[in-house]
Amino acid sequence: MKLNGSEIVIECLKEQGVDTVFGYPGGTILNIYDELYKHSGEIRHILTSHEQGAAHAADGYARSTGRVGVCMATSGPGATNLVTGIATAYMDSVPVVAITANVAVPMLGRDSFQEIDITGVTMPITKHNFIVKDVTKLADTIRWAFQIAQEGRPGPVLVDITKDVTAAVTDYEPAKPEPIVRSSEYIREEDMQNAIQLINKSKRPFIFVGGGAVISGAEQELKEFADKVHAPVADSLMGKGAYDGRSELYCGMLGMHGTKASNLGVTKCDLLIAIGARFSDRVLGNPKTFARRAKILQIDVDPAEINKNITVDTSIIGDVKEVLKRLNARIEDHRHDEWDEEVKGLKEKYPLKYDHELLTGPYIVEEIYRLTKGEAIIVTEVGQHQMWAAQYYKYPRPRTLLSSGGLGTMGYGLGAAIGAKVANPDKTVINIAGDGCFRMNMNEIATAARYNIPVIQIVVNNHVLGMVRQWQTLFYGKRYSQTVLNDAVDFVKLAEAMGAEGVRVTKKEEFAPALERALTLGRPIVIDCIIDSDDKVFPMVPAGKSIETAFDQDDLKE
């Protein structure tokens, strides 16, 4: 059949099962938006307040479901406003397809109005990108983009389409999406045998779980593996929920703000099994002393991650779920009673703790966990509140913590929460933000209100840039350069002005009633929680130091 480029874009999205697109229109993408209007009963479009919000919403949609998130923007500033969201998805391996339009082919390279080389701009932060200048190649390019975004290690793909291509006519043949096959071609028998040998010899094994276990959907295989090896388990921020945070074997997060039990456990173990984790600097601390008593086994789908940040003794390259299935079929049950008791002792000796008399970030997170019974999708911005959310909420399953880990994007959470709620209308979705982060993209409250998307926005408001201030307190002689936000901004009034509900909490006893009401309200709400400016995240490892040097408030007093 004969279709124009814009019709082909919509038909290809329908082929891929896309039900929602987040975006913002403009001149060069008008043809596509006109076609989207005609198919509004099949594909829902969410008009965000800013293109960055659209990219984050597509990211939140993807992280919470495992499906591809889709965002759209026009050329020039529309496309460049997507860049931070695309980079966020790239750093955390999130499958997003971003569709932009550009000026017509004859106008390219002439500094035309709102022209930008968006494929050049995004080349380092996409898994792949395309510019389509020939309508006959459009359908195959979009199909390829969805394939690339999902296969192997997922990531964002950008498709830039010139405006004349969106109007040009060509033949179109419908096609079914190619199945996404789990990567197993690099799983070698020699590597499997080496891994099994290490596991069998180990007397003090420790498992470290990263985001790859979440992406691969390996939670059942991971539980079986941990039970068979009978090893304590720590996770990264991105790995939250891949292993049940309520399990007896669970020790907490690893790294700069990890638990002392996890950091000391990894330091004392004789075998560290890293599953879908890339050994970021926030986990390693000092790479020369990291897990220095241990052999290291790394399981990852991406060969580029092996020996990149730390040298390992052996590795298995392949989809985590597939690798664990094969290992589980071949390893026997192990017991390490002496090691179990030692790690249990570390957990008892070094619990997470905070002042229970005051309204604090940890108290807020624990109350969220209690009142949602661990069933919510928790989204965060970046900073102290993010670490408290990682430490004090027990994530029982994957895809229930959405947070910018690799890029650390302030302003990520609210857009992502909107995307997650649209994708999971029956789930409670709560975005936890600091006041500094909330200011970045709080305009998306207007988006939530416009569509009555009942996200719950918690602002942990300490009137400072909390994590930066914490560093200034501990390492910069309390010189608070540009980190104090003690001004007249009223988040409750802002929420109300944008069509949402707003409530302020200043005392501990006020928080639970506010959240209970929010959980049944059925419309977006901002809960502004006023905490002390000098509350800190503990434990903490100074940058570049060994992870076993983690200290807390008791250590500071001493």
C-alpha positions as CSV (number, residue, x, y, z in Angstrom):
1,M,0.0,0.0,0.0
2,K,1.0,3.6,-0.5
3,L,1.7,5.7,2.6
4,N,3.4,8.9,3.4
5,G,6.3,9.0,5.9
6,S,4.2,10.2,8.8
7,E,1.7,7.4,8.3
8,I,4.6,4.9,8.1
9,V,5.9,6.2,11.5
10,I,2.6,5.6,13.1
11,E,2.1,2.2,11.5
12,C,5.5,1.1,12.6
13,L,4.8,2.2,16.2
14,K,1.6,0.2,16.1
15,E,3.6,-2.8,14.8
16,Q,5.9,-2.6,17.8
17,G,2.9,-2.5,20.2
18,V,3.5,1.1,21.3
19,D,0.5,2.4,23.3
20,T,1.9,5.6,24.6
21,V,4.2,8.4,23.3
22,F,5.6,11.2,25.4
23,G,6.5,14.4,23.6
24,Y,6.2,18.0,22.5
25,P,5.3,19.2,18.9
26,G,6.9,21.8,16.7
27,G,7.3,22.9,13.1
28,T,9.4,20.1,11.6
29,I,7.4,17.3,13.3
30,L,4.0,18.6,12.5
31,N,3.2,16.0,9.9
32,I,3.8,13.2,12.3
33,Y,1.7,14.9,15.0
34,D,-1.1,15.4,12.5
35,E,-1.0,11.7,11.8
36,L,-0.8,10.9,15.5
37,Y,-4.0,13.0,16.0
38,K,-5.8,10.6,13.6
39,H,-4.7,7.6,15.6
40,S,-5.4,9.0,19.1
41,G,-7.6,6.1,19.9
42,E,-4.7,3.6,19.3
43,I,-1.7,5.5,20.6
44,R,-2.0,7.9,23.6
45,H,0.1,11.0,23.5
46,I,1.2,12.7,26.7
47,L,2.1,16.3,26.2
48,T,4.8,17.1,28.8
49,S,5.7,20.5,30.0
50,H,9.3,20.2,28.6
51,E,11.0,17.8,26.2
52,Q,13.3,16.7,29.0
53,G,10.2,15.5,30.9
54,A,9.2,13.5,27.8
55,A,12.5,11.7,27.6
56,H,12.4,10.9,31.4
57,A,8.8,9.8,31.1
58,A,9.7,7.4,28.3
59,D,12.6,6.1,30.5
60,G,10.3,5.6,33.5
61,Y,7.8,3.8,31.2
62,A,10.6,1.5,30.0
63,R,12.2,0.8,33.4
64,S,9.0,0.0,35.1
65,T,7.8,-2.4,32.4
66,G,10.8,-3.7,30.4
67,R,9.1,-2.5,27.2
68,V,10.5,0.2,25.0
69,G,9.6,3.8,26.0
70,V,9.0,6.3,23.2
71,C,9.4,10.0,23.1
72,M,9.2,12.6,20.3
73,A,10.4,16.2,19.7
74,T,10.8,18.7,17.0
75,S,14.1,19.8,15.5
76,G,16.7,22.2,17.1
77,P,15.9,23.0,20.7
78,G,13.2,20.4,20.9
79,A,15.7,17.7,20.0
80,T,18.5,19.1,22.2
81,N,16.1,19.2,25.2
82,L,15.8,15.4,24.9
83,V,19.6,15.0,25.3
84,T,19.8,14.8,29.1
85,G,17.1,12.2,29.2
86,I,18.7,10.1,26.4
87,A,22.1,10.2,28.2
88,T,20.3,9.1,31.4
89,A,18.8,6.1,29.6
90,Y,22.2,5.3,28.0
91,M,24.1,5.2,31.3
92,D,21.5,2.9,32.9
93,S,20.9,0.7,29.8
94,V,17.2,1.6,29.3
95,P,15.4,0.8,26.0
96,V,14.1,4.1,24.7
97,V,13.4,5.1,21.1
98,A,13.5,8.9,20.6
99,I,12.0,10.2,17.3
100,T,12.9,13.7,16.2
101,A,12.2,15.6,13.0
102,N,14.7,17.8,11.1
103,V,14.6,20.3,8.4
104,A,14.1,19.1,4.8
105,V,17.1,17.5,3.0
106,P,17.8,20.5,0.8
107,M,18.0,22.7,4.0
108,L,20.5,20.5,5.9
109,G,23.9,22.0,6.6
110,R,22.7,25.6,5.8
111,D,22.1,26.7,9.4
112,S,18.4,26.7,8.7
113,F,15.9,27.7,11.3
114,Q,15.9,25.2,14.2
115,E,18.4,22.9,12.4
116,I,20.7,20.9,14.6
117,D,22.8,17.8,13.8
118,I,21.1,15.8,16.5
119,T,22.7,12.5,15.4
120,G,26.1,14.1,15.8
121,V,25.1,15.5,19.2
122,T,23.8,12.1,20.5
123,M,26.3,9.8,19.0
124,P,28.2,9.2,22.3
125,I,25.0,8.8,24.3
126,T,23.0,6.4,22.2
127,K,23.3,2.7,21.5
128,H,22.8,3.7,17.8
129,N,21.2,6.6,15.9
130,F,19.9,7.3,12.4
131,I,19.0,10.2,10.2
132,V,16.4,9.2,7.6
133,K,16.7,11.2,4.3
134,D,14.9,8.6,2.1
135,V,11.3,7.6,2.7
136,T,11.9,4.1,1.3
137,K,14.2,3.4,4.2
138,L,12.0,4.8,6.9
139,A,10.0,1.7,8.0
140,D,13.1,-0.6,8.2
141,T,15.0,2.0,10.1
142,I,12.3,2.4,12.8
143,R,12.0,-1.4,13.1
144,W,15.7,-1.7,13.4
145,A,15.7,1.0,16.1
146,F,13.3,-1.0,18.2
147,Q,15.4,-4.1,17.7
148,I,18.6,-2.5,18.7
149,A,17.1,-0.8,21.7
150,Q,16.1,-4.1,23.2
151,E,18.6,-6.7,22.2
152,G,21.7,-7.6,24.3
153,R,22.4,-4.8,26.6
154,P,19.5,-2.4,26.1
155,G,19.9,1.3,25.4
156,P,18.4,4.4,23.7
157,V,18.2,4.7,20.0
158,L,17.4,8.0,18.2
159,V,15.7,8.3,14.8
160,D,15.9,11.7,13.2
161,I,13.6,12.1,10.1
162,T,13.8,15.0,7.7
163,K,10.5,16.9,7.2
164,D,10.3,16.1,3.5
165,V,10.5,12.4,4.3
166,T,7.5,12.8,6.7
167,A,5.5,13.9,3.7
168,A,6.9,11.8,0.9
169,V,5.0,8.7,-0.3
170,T,6.2,5.2,-0.8
171,D,5.1,1.6,-0.7
172,Y,4.6,0.2,2.8
173,E,4.3,-3.5,3.8
174,P,3.3,-4.4,7.3
175,A,5.8,-6.6,9.3
176,K,5.8,-8.4,12.6
177,P,8.6,-7.4,15.0
178,E,11.6,-9.7,15.1
179,P,11.7,-11.7,18.4
180,I,14.3,-10.6,20.9
181,V,16.6,-13.5,21.6
182,R,18.5,-13.8,24.8
183,S,22.3,-13.4,24.3
184,S,24.0,-16.8,24.8
185,E,26.4,-17.1,21.9
186,Y,29.4,-16.2,24.1
187,I,28.6,-18.6,27.0
188,R,31.7,-20.9,26.8
189,E,31.9,-24.3,28.5
190,E,35.4,-23.5,29.7
191,D,34.1,-20.3,31.5
192,M,31.2,-22.3,33.0
193,Q,33.6,-24.9,34.4
194,N,36.0,-22.3,35.8
195,A,33.0,-20.6,37.5
196,I,31.7,-23.8,39.0
197,Q,35.2,-24.7,40.3
198,L,35.5,-21.3,42.0
199,I,32.1,-21.8,43.6
200,N,32.9,-25.3,44.8
201,K,36.2,-24.2,46.4
202,S,34.9,-21.1,48.1
203,K,34.4,-21.1,51.9
204,R,33.4,-17.4,52.1
205,P,31.4,-16.5,48.9
206,F,29.6,-13.2,48.5
207,I,27.1,-12.2,45.7
208,F,26.9,-8.7,44.3
209,V,23.9,-7.9,42.1
210,G,23.7,-5.1,39.6
211,G,21.1,-3.7,37.2
212,G,21.8,-6.4,34.6
213,A,19.9,-8.9,36.8
214,V,16.9,-6.5,36.8
215,I,17.0,-6.0,33.0
216,S,17.2,-9.7,32.2
217,G,14.3,-10.6,34.5
218,A,16.5,-13.1,36.4
219,E,15.0,-12.7,39.9
220,Q,13.8,-16.4,40.2
221,E,17.1,-17.7,38.9
222,L,19.0,-15.4,41.2
223,K,17.1,-16.6,44.2
224,E,17.8,-20.2,43.4
225,F,21.5,-19.4,42.8
226,A,21.9,-17.6,46.1
227,D,20.1,-20.4,47.9
228,K,22.4,-23.0,46.3
229,V,25.6,-21.2,46.8
230,H,24.2,-20.0,50.2
231,A,26.0,-16.7,50.0
232,P,25.1,-13.3,51.4
233,V,23.9,-10.8,48.8
234,A,24.5,-7.1,48.3
235,D,23.2,-5.0,45.5
236,S,24.0,-1.7,43.6
237,L,21.5,1.1,43.3
238,M,20.5,-0.2,39.9
239,G,20.2,-3.8,41.2
240,K,17.5,-3.1,43.8
241,G,14.7,-5.6,43.8
242,A,16.5,-8.2,41.7
243,Y,17.1,-10.0,45.0
244,D,14.4,-9.7,47.6
245,G,15.5,-7.0,50.1
246,R,13.6,-8.8,52.9
247,S,15.6,-12.0,52.6
248,E,17.8,-13.3,55.4
249,L,20.7,-13.5,53.0
250,Y,20.4,-9.8,52.0
251,C,23.0,-7.5,53.5
252,G,22.1,-4.2,51.9
253,M,23.7,-1.9,49.2
254,L,27.4,-2.0,48.5
255,G,29.7,1.0,48.1
256,M,30.0,4.6,49.0
257,H,26.7,4.7,50.9
258,G,26.4,0.9,51.3
259,T,25.9,-0.9,54.6
260,K,29.0,-1.7,56.7
261,A,27.9,-5.3,56.6
262,S,28.1,-5.4,52.8
263,N,31.3,-3.4,52.6
264,L,33.1,-5.5,55.2
265,G,31.6,-8.7,53.9
266,V,33.0,-8.0,50.4
267,T,36.4,-7.1,52.0
268,K,36.5,-10.4,53.9
269,C,35.1,-12.8,51.3
270,D,37.2,-15.3,49.3
271,L,34.9,-15.2,46.2
272,L,32.9,-12.3,44.9
273,I,30.3,-13.2,42.3
274,A,29.2,-10.1,40.4
275,I,26.0,-10.6,38.5
276,G,25.0,-8.0,36.0
277,A,27.1,-5.3,37.7
278,R,29.7,-3.0,36.0
279,F,31.8,-2.1,39.1
280,S,31.2,1.6,39.0
281,D,33.5,4.0,41.0
282,R,30.7,4.5,43.6
283,V,30.9,0.7,44.3
284,L,34.6,0.2,44.1
285,G,35.9,3.0,46.2
286,N,39.7,2.3,45.9
287,P,39.9,-0.3,43.1
288,K,43.3,-1.4,44.4
289,T,41.9,-2.6,47.7
290,F,38.4,-3.7,46.5
291,A,37.7,-7.3,47.5
292,R,41.5,-7.8,47.7
293,R,41.2,-11.2,49.5
294,A,38.8,-12.6,46.9
295,K,38.7,-14.3,43.6
296,I,36.2,-12.4,41.4
297,L,33.7,-14.0,39.0
298,Q,31.8,-11.6,36.8
299,I,28.7,-12.5,34.8
300,D,27.6,-9.9,32.3
301,V,25.9,-9.7,28.9
302,D,28.4,-7.0,27.7
303,P,31.9,-8.2,26.9
304,A,33.1,-4.5,27.2
305,E,32.4,-4.6,31.0
306,I,34.8,-7.5,31.7
307,N,38.1,-6.2,33.2
308,K,37.0,-2.6,32.4
309,N,37.0,-1.1,35.9
310,I,38.6,-4.0,37.8
311,T,40.4,-7.2,36.8
312,V,38.5,-10.4,37.4
313,D,39.7,-14.0,37.7
314,T,37.0,-15.4,35.4
315,S,33.9,-14.3,33.6
316,I,30.9,-15.6,31.8
317,I,29.5,-13.5,29.0
318,G,25.8,-13.8,28.3
319,D,22.3,-12.9,29.4
320,V,22.2,-13.1,33.2
321,K,19.0,-15.1,33.3
322,E,20.4,-17.7,30.8
323,V,23.7,-18.0,32.5
324,L,22.2,-18.5,35.9
325,K,19.8,-21.1,34.5
326,R,22.8,-23.1,33.3
327,L,24.8,-22.7,36.5
328,N,21.8,-23.7,38.7
329,A,21.5,-26.9,36.7
330,R,25.1,-27.8,37.5
331,I,26.0,-26.6,40.9
332,E,25.3,-28.4,44.1
333,D,23.9,-27.0,47.4
334,H,26.6,-25.5,49.6
335,R,26.7,-24.6,53.3
336,H,29.1,-22.1,54.9
337,D,27.9,-22.0,58.5
338,E,31.0,-20.3,60.0
339,W,30.8,-17.6,57.2
340,D,27.0,-17.3,57.7
341,E,27.5,-16.5,61.4
342,E,30.3,-14.0,60.7
343,V,28.1,-12.1,58.2
344,K,25.1,-12.3,60.5
345,G,27.3,-10.8,63.2
346,L,28.3,-7.9,60.9
347,K,24.6,-7.2,60.2
348,E,23.7,-7.2,63.9
349,K,26.8,-5.0,64.9
350,Y,26.3,-2.4,62.1
351,P,22.6,-1.8,61.5
352,L,21.4,1.3,59.7
353,K,20.3,3.9,62.2
354,Y,18.9,7.4,62.6
355,D,17.3,9.7,65.1
356,H,13.7,8.3,65.6
357,E,12.5,11.4,67.5
358,L,12.5,13.7,64.5
359,L,11.1,14.0,61.0
360,T,14.0,12.8,58.8
361,G,14.6,11.3,55.4
362,P,15.0,7.8,56.7
363,Y,11.8,8.0,58.7
364,I,9.9,9.3,55.7
365,V,11.2,6.3,53.6
366,E,10.4,3.8,56.3
367,E,6.8,5.2,56.6
368,I,6.4,5.0,52.8
369,Y,7.5,1.3,53.0
370,R,5.1,0.6,55.9
371,L,2.1,2.3,54.4
372,T,2.6,0.9,50.9
373,K,3.6,-2.6,52.3
374,G,6.5,-2.5,49.8
375,E,4.1,-2.7,46.8
376,A,4.8,0.8,45.4
377,I,7.0,1.8,42.5
378,I,9.5,4.2,44.1
379,V,11.1,6.8,41.8
380,T,13.8,9.2,43.0
381,E,15.7,12.2,42.0
382,V,19.5,12.3,42.9
383,G,21.1,13.1,46.2
384,Q,20.6,12.3,49.9
385,H,16.9,11.3,49.5
386,Q,18.0,8.9,46.7
387,M,20.4,7.1,49.1
388,W,17.8,7.0,51.9
389,A,15.3,5.5,49.5
390,A,17.9,2.8,48.6
391,Q,18.8,2.1,52.2
392,Y,15.5,2.1,54.0
393,Y,12.9,0.8,51.6
394,K,12.9,-3.0,51.2
395,Y,12.5,-3.7,47.5
396,P,10.9,-7.2,47.2
397,R,10.9,-7.4,43.4
398,P,12.6,-5.8,40.3
399,R,11.5,-2.7,38.5
400,T,10.1,-1.1,41.7
401,L,13.0,1.4,42.1
402,L,13.5,3.8,39.2
403,S,16.5,6.1,39.7
404,S,19.2,7.8,37.6
405,G,22.3,5.8,38.7
406,G,25.0,6.3,36.1
407,L,24.4,9.9,35.1
408,G,22.9,11.1,38.4
409,T,20.4,13.3,36.8
410,M,18.7,15.9,39.0
411,G,15.2,16.4,37.6
412,Y,14.8,12.8,36.5
413,G,12.2,11.6,38.9
414,L,9.0,13.4,38.3
415,G,8.9,12.8,34.5
416,A,9.9,9.1,35.2
417,A,7.1,8.8,37.7
418,I,4.6,10.1,35.2
419,G,5.8,7.5,32.7
420,A,5.7,4.7,35.3
421,K,2.2,5.6,36.4
422,V,0.9,5.8,32.8
423,A,2.4,2.3,32.2
424,N,1.2,0.9,35.5
425,P,-2.1,2.6,36.3
426,D,-3.0,0.1,39.0
427,K,0.3,0.7,40.9
428,T,1.1,3.3,43.5
429,V,3.9,5.5,42.1
430,I,5.8,7.8,44.5
431,N,8.6,10.2,43.5
432,I,10.9,11.1,46.3
433,A,12.8,14.3,45.6
434,G,15.0,16.8,47.4
435,D,14.0,20.4,47.1
436,G,16.9,21.2,44.8
437,C,16.0,18.3,42.4
438,F,12.3,19.2,42.5
439,R,13.0,22.7,41.3
440,M,14.7,21.3,38.2
441,N,11.6,19.9,36.5
442,M,8.7,20.7,38.9
443,N,6.8,22.0,35.8
444,E,5.8,18.4,35.1
445,I,3.3,18.7,38.0
446,A,1.2,20.6,35.5
447,T,1.5,17.6,33.2
448,A,0.3,15.2,35.9
449,A,-2.5,17.6,36.7
450,R,-3.6,18.0,33.1
451,Y,-4.1,14.3,32.6
452,N,-5.0,13.6,36.2
453,I,-2.1,11.1,36.6
454,P,-2.2,10.5,40.3
455,V,1.6,10.5,41.1
456,I,2.6,11.2,44.7
457,Q,5.4,13.7,44.9
458,I,7.3,13.7,48.2
459,V,9.7,16.6,48.6
460,V,12.4,16.0,51.3
461,N,12.9,19.7,51.9
462,N,16.0,20.7,53.8
463,H,16.4,24.1,52.0
464,V,19.9,23.1,50.8
465,L,21.5,21.0,48.2
466,G,21.8,18.2,50.8
467,M,24.4,15.8,49.4
468,V,26.7,18.6,48.2
469,R,26.3,20.3,51.6
470,Q,27.2,17.0,53.3
471,W,30.5,17.0,51.4
472,Q,31.1,20.6,52.2
473,T,30.5,19.9,55.9
474,L,32.8,16.9,56.0
475,F,35.6,17.8,53.6
476,Y,35.4,21.5,52.8
477,G,35.5,23.2,56.2
478,K,31.7,24.0,56.2
479,R,32.1,26.5,53.4
480,Y,28.6,26.3,51.9
481,S,29.3,27.8,48.5
482,Q,26.0,28.1,46.6
483,T,24.2,25.2,48.3
484,V,21.7,27.1,50.5
485,L,18.2,27.3,49.1
486,N,16.6,29.1,52.0
487,D,14.3,31.4,50.0
488,A,10.6,32.1,49.7
489,V,9.6,29.4,47.3
490,D,6.4,27.7,48.5
491,F,6.0,24.2,47.0
492,V,2.4,23.8,48.3
493,K,1.2,26.9,46.6
494,L,3.1,25.9,43.4
495,A,1.4,22.6,43.4
496,E,-2.0,24.2,43.8
497,A,-1.2,26.8,41.1
498,M,-0.4,23.9,38.7
499,G,-3.7,22.1,39.4
500,A,-2.4,19.5,41.9
501,E,-3.0,19.2,45.7
502,G,-0.3,20.4,48.1
503,V,0.3,19.7,51.8
504,R,3.2,20.6,54.1
505,V,4.5,18.3,56.8
506,T,6.8,19.8,59.6
507,K,6.4,17.1,62.3
508,K,6.9,13.4,62.4
509,E,3.3,12.7,63.4
510,E,2.0,14.6,60.4
511,F,3.6,12.5,57.7
512,A,1.6,9.3,57.9
513,P,-1.8,11.0,57.7
514,A,-0.7,13.0,54.7
515,L,0.6,9.9,52.9
516,E,-2.5,7.9,53.8
517,R,-4.7,10.6,52.2
518,A,-2.4,10.8,49.2
519,L,-2.7,7.0,48.6
520,T,-6.5,7.3,48.2
521,L,-6.7,10.8,46.7
522,G,-6.8,9.8,43.0
523,R,-5.1,12.9,41.8
524,P,-1.5,14.3,41.9
525,I,-0.3,15.6,45.2
526,V,2.9,17.3,46.5
527,I,3.8,16.5,50.1
528,D,6.4,19.1,51.2
529,C,8.3,17.6,54.2
530,I,10.6,20.0,56.1
531,I,13.7,18.4,57.6
532,D,16.9,19.7,59.1
533,S,19.5,21.1,56.8
534,D,22.3,19.1,58.3
535,D,20.8,15.6,58.2
536,K,23.3,13.3,56.6
537,V,23.5,10.0,54.7
538,F,25.4,7.3,56.6
539,P,27.4,5.1,56.3
540,M,29.7,7.0,53.9
541,V,33.0,6.1,52.2
542,P,35.3,9.1,51.3
543,A,35.9,9.3,47.5
544,G,38.7,7.0,46.5
545,K,39.1,5.3,49.9
546,S,38.6,1.6,50.6
547,I,35.0,0.6,51.1
548,E,35.8,-1.0,54.5
549,T,36.6,2.6,55.8
550,A,32.9,3.4,55.7
551,F,32.0,5.6,58.7
552,D,28.8,6.8,60.4
553,Q,27.8,9.4,62.9
554,D,29.1,7.3,65.8
555,D,32.5,7.1,64.2
556,L,32.5,10.9,63.8
557,K,31.8,11.4,67.5
558,E,34.7,9.2,68.3
